[in-house]
């Protein structure tokens, strides 16, 4: 049985705990008894532990009494971090756990707890975008991928804020038990699927909420469904039944970006997913995502991400896609 533990503390973000737990709990519905995940919550103290939203969680056991030997040990985050400090005995326990556990990681700014235990030195990591600068100061030797949803470096896994912990858990589930199980769990949780780790924390799919029937929402939906087609301002204005000037004004007000930037971000995000999950040639991906040619896509990648599509794929191609290429 695969054992998974999450470490919590007073002021923890409830969704950092319940999101990943629900992924593996839902997976258990599809598994035979001997295949199921055994889930455990560890507390930094005894008794009820109050989350940042007022919810009380009773940990199964105090961390100091735990075996420090799990298949996966995760440290949750919360608004009290990075300021909250814990007893040195907790950091010593985490260092021991890092040696004995098959995998260890953090959700959101739980990365600060790992950093103070000395577990992020020289490692590729991420955290919530709002805490990235503070983590860089806390652990300057870490290689911070501040714009990523989640990052795996050997047996260390770290995720960005809150719901990214669900994406990371689905990724780990797919890696360990197969993509079909992860997809079934995503469907049960009414998620589209897990977002790829290299995707930006500021994906166009996560733009500020707009009224679904609004002109801006109609334009966004049209863009995402027609990436290969002409998405000029004139075309988008026609979709919205507005003038170009009025569309630009309304889009900036409601979506906090302009239509052209949204189009470029949508095409970039789609290209990133294909580079991470398929072995399609770069020129094919450029066409499928509406860039027209590989040269133009390369220019956008360089300007927005600081690396070429080929370099991006070298970093983030998923193992299954890499095996299919060889």
C-alpha positions in Angstrom: 0.0 0.0 0.0 1.4 3.4 -1.0 1.6 5.7 2.1 1.1 9.5 1.7 1.4 12.0 4.6 0.8 15.7 4.7 2.3 17.9 7.4 0.0 20.7 8.7 0.3 23.5 11.3 -1.8 26.2 12.8 -2.9 28.7 10.1 -2.4 26.1 7.3 -4.3 26.7 4.0 -7.2 24.1 4.1 -7.2 23.5 0.3 -3.4 22.7 0.4 -4.5 19.8 2.6 -7.8 18.7 1.3 -7.0 19.2 -2.4 -4.2 16.6 -2.7 -5.9 14.3 -0.2 -9.0 14.3 -2.3 -7.0 13.4 -5.4 -5.6 10.2 -3.8 -8.9 9.4 -1.9 -10.8 9.5 -5.2 -8.2 7.3 -6.8 -8.9 4.7 -4.1 -12.4 4.4 -5.5 -10.9 2.9 -8.7 -8.4 0.6 -7.0 -8.5 -2.8 -5.4 -8.0 -2.8 -1.6 -4.4 -3.9 -1.8 -3.6 -1.2 -4.3 -5.1 1.8 -2.4 -3.3 4.8 -1.0 -3.0 5.1 2.8 -3.4 8.7 3.7 -2.2 10.3 6.9 -2.2 13.9 8.3 0.7 14.8 10.6 0.4 17.8 12.9 3.1 20.1 14.3 1.2 19.9 17.6 -1.4 17.7 19.3 -5.2 18.3 19.1 -7.3 20.3 16.7 -5.4 22.5 14.3 -7.2 25.5 13.0 -6.8 26.4 9.3 -6.6 29.9 7.9 -10.3 29.7 7.0 -11.4 28.7 10.4 -11.8 25.0 9.7 -10.4 22.7 12.4 -8.5 19.6 11.4 -7.4 16.9 13.8 -4.2 15.3 12.6 -3.9 11.6 12.9 -0.7 11.9 14.9 2.0 14.3 16.0 4.9 14.5 13.5 7.4 13.5 16.2 5.7 10.1 16.7 5.5 9.4 12.9 7.9 6.9 11.3 9.3 9.5 8.9 9.2 6.8 6.2 6.5 7.4 3.7 6.3 6.9 0.0 5.4 10.6 -0.2 5.6 13.3 2.4 4.2 16.7 1.6 4.4 20.0 3.6 1.3 22.2 3.2 1.4 25.9 3.0 -0.6 28.8 4.4 -0.8 32.6 4.9 1.2 32.4 8.1 4.2 31.5 6.0 6.9 32.6 5.4 6.8 34.3 8.7 6.0 31.3 10.9 9.0 29.6 12.5 9.0 26.1 14.0 11.1 24.3 16.6 14.4 23.0 15.3 13.3 19.5 16.1 10.8 19.7 13.2 13.5 20.6 10.7 15.7 17.8 12.0 12.8 15.4 11.6 12.2 16.6 8.0 15.9 16.1 7.2 15.7 12.5 8.5 12.4 12.0 6.5 14.1 13.3 3.3 16.6 10.5 3.7 14.0 7.8 4.4 11.0 8.8 2.3 10.7 7.8 -1.3 9.5 11.3 -2.2 9.2 14.6 -0.3 7.8 17.9 -1.3 5.7 21.0 -0.6 2.5 22.6 -1.6 2.4 26.4 -2.1 4.7 28.2 0.4 5.2 25.1 2.4 8.5 25.3 0.5 9.8 27.7 3.2 9.6 24.9 5.8 11.7 22.6 3.5 14.1 25.5 2.9 14.7 26.0 6.6 15.4 22.3 6.9 18.1 22.7 4.2 16.3 20.6 1.7 16.1 23.0 -1.2 19.8 23.9 -1.6 20.8 23.5 -5.2 17.4 22.1 -6.2 14.8 23.2 -8.8 11.7 24.4 -7.0 8.6 26.6 -7.2 6.1 28.2 -4.8 3.2 30.7 -4.9 4.2 33.6 -7.2 3.6 36.0 -4.4 6.2 34.4 -2.2 8.8 33.7 -4.9 11.0 36.7 -4.1 11.0 35.9 -0.4 11.9 32.2 -1.0 14.8 33.4 -3.2 16.1 35.4 -0.3 15.5 32.6 2.2 17.3 30.0 0.0 19.5 31.8 -2.6 21.1 28.5 -3.7 17.7 27.1 -4.8 17.0 27.3 -8.6 13.6 29.0 -8.4 11.2 28.3 -11.3 8.8 31.0 -10.1 6.4 30.8 -13.0 5.8 27.0 -12.8 2.7 25.2 -11.5 4.9 22.4 -10.1 8.5 21.2 -10.4 10.0 17.8 -9.9 13.7 17.5 -9.1 14.6 13.9 -8.4 12.4 12.8 -5.4 11.7 16.4 -4.5 8.4 17.9 -5.8 7.1 21.4 -5.2 4.0 23.2 -6.3 2.8 26.7 -6.7 -0.2 28.1 -4.8 -3.3 26.4 -3.5 -5.0 24.6 -6.5 -1.6 23.8 -8.1 -1.3 21.2 -5.3 -4.1 19.4 -7.0 -2.3 19.6 -10.4 0.8 18.2 -8.8 -1.0 15.4 -7.2 -2.7 14.4 -10.5 0.7 14.5 -12.1 2.2 12.2 -9.4 -0.8 9.9 -9.7 -0.4 9.7 -13.5 3.3 9.0 -13.1 2.8 6.2 -10.5 -0.5 4.6 -11.6 -1.1 5.7 -15.1 -2.7 8.6 -17.0 -6.0 6.8 -17.3 -6.5 6.7 -13.5 -5.5 10.3 -13.2 -8.0 11.3 -15.9 -10.8 9.4 -14.2 -10.0 11.1 -10.9 -9.9 14.5 -12.7 -13.4 13.8 -14.1 -14.7 12.8 -10.7 -13.4 16.1 -9.3 -14.9 18.0 -12.3 -11.5 19.1 -13.5 -10.5 19.2 -17.2 -7.3 17.3 -16.5 -4.1 18.1 -14.7 -2.2 21.1 -16.0 1.3 20.4 -17.1 4.0 21.5 -14.7 5.8 23.9 -17.0 2.6 25.9 -17.6 2.6 29.4 -16.3 0.9 30.3 -13.1 -0.7 33.0 -15.2 -2.2 30.8 -17.8 -4.8 32.4 -20.1 -7.2 29.8 -18.7 -6.8 31.5 -15.3 -7.6 35.1 -16.4 -9.8 37.2 -14.1 -13.4 36.0 -14.0 -15.7 37.6 -16.5 -19.5 37.1 -16.9 -19.8 33.9 -19.1 -22.3 35.7 -21.4 -20.2 38.8 -21.8 -18.6 39.9 -25.0 -15.1 39.4 -23.5 -15.9 35.8 -22.5 -17.2 35.1 -26.0 -14.0 36.4 -27.5 -11.9 34.4 -25.1 -13.8 31.2 -25.9 -13.5 31.9 -29.6 -9.8 32.4 -29.3 -9.2 29.1 -27.4 -11.3 27.2 -30.0 -9.7 28.8 -33.1 -6.0 29.1 -32.3 -5.0 28.2 -35.9 -7.2 30.8 -37.5 -7.0 34.5 -38.1 -7.3 36.2 -34.6 -6.7 39.8 -35.6 -8.3 42.6 -33.7 -10.7 43.1 -36.6 -11.9 39.4 -36.4 -12.2 39.5 -32.6 -14.2 42.8 -32.8 -16.5 41.1 -35.2 -17.0 38.2 -32.8 -17.9 40.6 -30.0 -20.0 42.8 -32.3 -18.0 45.8 -31.3 -15.6 48.3 -32.8 -11.9 47.5 -32.4 -11.5 50.5 -30.1 -14.4 49.5 -27.9 -13.3 45.8 -27.7 -9.8 46.9 -26.6 -11.2 49.1 -23.9 -13.7 46.6 -22.5 -11.2 43.7 -22.7 -8.6 45.7 -20.7 -11.2 46.6 -18.1 -12.6 43.1 -17.6 -9.7 40.8 -18.4 -6.9 43.1 -17.3 -5.0 42.5 -20.6 -5.5 43.4 -24.2 -6.9 41.1 -26.9 -3.6 40.7 -28.7 -1.8 39.7 -25.6 -4.5 37.2 -24.7 -4.2 35.6 -28.1 -0.4 35.3 -27.8 -0.7 33.9 -24.3 -3.3 31.3 -25.4 -1.1 30.2 -28.3 2.0 30.1 -26.1 0.2 28.0 -23.5 -1.1 25.6 -26.0 2.3 25.2 -27.5 3.9 24.6 -24.1 1.4 21.7 -23.5 2.2 20.1 -26.8 6.0 20.5 -26.2 5.6 18.9 -22.8 3.3 16.0 -23.8 4.0 15.1 -27.4 6.9 14.5 -29.8 5.4 16.5 -32.6 7.9 18.5 -34.6 8.2 22.2 -33.6 7.0 23.4 -37.0 3.8 21.3 -36.6 3.2 22.7 -33.2 3.7 26.2 -34.5 1.1 25.6 -37.1 -1.4 23.9 -34.8 -1.2 26.7 -32.3 -1.6 29.5 -34.8 2.0 30.9 -34.9 2.2 30.3 -38.6 5.8 29.1 -38.6 8.5 27.9 -36.2 10.5 31.1 -36.5 7.6 33.3 -35.2 6.9 30.8 -32.4 10.6 30.8 -31.5 10.6 34.6 -31.2 7.6 34.5 -28.9 9.2 31.8 -26.7 12.5 33.8 -26.5 10.7 37.0 -25.6 8.2 35.6 -23.1 10.2 32.7 -21.6 13.8 33.4 -22.3 14.4 30.1 -24.1 13.6 28.4 -27.4 10.9 25.8 -28.0 13.6 23.1 -28.3 15.2 24.2 -25.0 11.7 24.3 -23.4 11.0 20.7 -24.5 14.4 19.5 -23.3 13.5 20.8 -19.8 9.9 19.8 -19.6 9.1 16.8 -21.9 7.1 14.3 -19.8 8.8 10.9 -19.4 6.0 9.0 -21.3 6.5 11.3 -24.3 10.2 11.0 -24.0 10.0 7.2 -24.1 7.8 7.4 -27.2 10.4 9.4 -29.0 13.2 6.9 -28.4 
